[in-house]
């Protein structure tokens, strides 16, 4: 698939999912290296290191780590329509001290109609969608109106 436009892709992974995210990013490096990646701090640094070891250049912007506000920084980019796609590998087996920020990021993606994948399979499906290349495709915006049953 050859996407004509450069996407901004947010990449976030909790500690227990970072190895999985790095493996996913390396597997999809050909695609990801053609786009701008915005990552939480530690995840972004790990992806950068893995790419550098393999001679892959990619535009990666690292925010703060998630617990230090990185999730909130990425949520702000979503609100400003500066993220096209988010990949967020969440550790659902451990409590997170910054749970409110995690939920805010997920909520903002839903509100602003930004596709968000929370596992590798959905991430693979999203990055391989032919809709990225369809110049005529325009995602509809969510309608927040009362539904009246007849």
Secondary structure as UniProt FT lines:
FT   STRAND          8..13
FT   HELIX           15..17
FT   HELIX           18..27
FT   HELIX           29..32
FT   TURN            33..34
FT   STRAND          36..39
FT   HELIX           41..53
FT   TURN            54..55
FT   STRAND          59..62
FT   HELIX           66..68
FT   HELIX           70..79
FT   TURN            80..81
FT   STRAND          85..89
FT   TURN            92..93
FT   TURN            97..98
FT   HELIX           99..111
FT   TURN            112..113
FT   STRAND          115..117
FT   HELIX           120..127
FT   HELIX           130..132
FT   TURN            135..136
//
